[in-house]
Amino acid sequence: ENKRMRFRLRIFLSCGCLLLLFTVVDWLLRLKDERGELLFEKQLFLLLLMFQSSGANWGMVVEQRSQWLSDVCKSKNLWGDTHVSELALDNIFVSDRHNILFCQTPDGDDDEWKKLLIALSGTFSSVEEIPEKLVHDYEKNGLPRLSSLTPQEIRHRLKNYFKFFIVRDPFERLISTFEGKFLFNKPSEPWYKYTIGPALIRKYRKSSHHLRDTGLVFDEFVQYLGDEDGRKAMDWQFGQHIIHWAPYMELCTPCDIHYDVIGHLETLEQDTAHILRRAGIEQLGSYPPISPGIAHYNKTKVERYFSGISKKDIRRLYARYQGDFYVFGYPTPGFLLN
Ligand SMILES: *[C@@H]1O[C@H](CO)[C@@H](O)[C@H](O)[C@H]1NC(C)=O
């Protein structure tokens, strides 16, 4: 009798312990940090991804990223409105010949993809033959914007075509944009240095500042990007140029459009091979050789760029790009925020 009681008690206690364990694990998985992000769930995902990245099957990695994206898109309150917008339709390019949609994300090696898709559209027999000017002449290059089609044509393509784009670490992307557009400005793009830069300086440079005759500095760029209210009127004025810094969530709206592959610049080699295969153009075109270290995350560089910038401004900046960090599985740059 006594033995039986003890046995029951043990079962009872075991069940209790198990229940407690589940509750604790569940509570941990739901735990959010001060920015409203699920703490452990993302860590778990990143761990899993790291584990799979070392394997031979890149398709698994892409699948895992996709699954994560569709899971987190369900809690959209983190990143505001991400509905398919005019901006997104303007930003997606159509290859009707091969049933491909490509969302451009500048500074993600994006001209190479455009050239490849233009070459595949049949007007030119190789990438080398495409005149540089034609790469951005969307009326003539056989790679029209999705926004140039009728709503019905758009729906059909969104539903049936192979869709992809490339992302990179959001803060490194902003540094790269800043360097490429404002610091080492190309003569072919004078508006960044002579129009947008001065407009940002007028708004964000303090009059007492020691900087008098220098161009835009990173601090001012960061203030503009994180300026939720002040930014809107300026963005409108800057027009298409904002694609160089608008969050990927707004440019490509991946929560509303189901992309087949979202490649990462950090793993461009594997992602490119995978995209060419999945899009069915593996035999037709080849992507130019990828320079080694093209997007190896450089923490030193990120730290150096943000070293003179106030925590408040960095947190405001992060708030705007939080969706990009979260949805595409980039680690939160805690070393800048805390
Ligand atoms: C990282 O960035 C720093 C500063 O810009 C640079 O000196 C260094 O060479 C970079 N490291 C790598 C591995 O590219």
The ligand as a Gaussian input file, in Angstrom:
#p B3LYP/6-31G(d) Opt

LIG

0 1
 C       37.942000      46.350000     -41.328000
 O       37.842000      47.753000     -41.367000
 C       39.007000      48.433000     -40.946000
 C       38.668000      49.902000     -40.837000
 O       38.046000      50.414000     -41.962000
 C       40.133000      48.133000     -41.923000
 O       41.308000      48.809000     -41.543000
 C       40.362000      46.639000     -41.952000
 O       41.304000      46.320000     -42.923000
 C       39.061000      45.889000     -42.232000
 N       39.265000      44.468000     -42.021000
 C       39.002000      43.579000     -42.971000
 C       39.226000      42.159000     -42.603000
 O       38.578000      43.876000     -44.065000

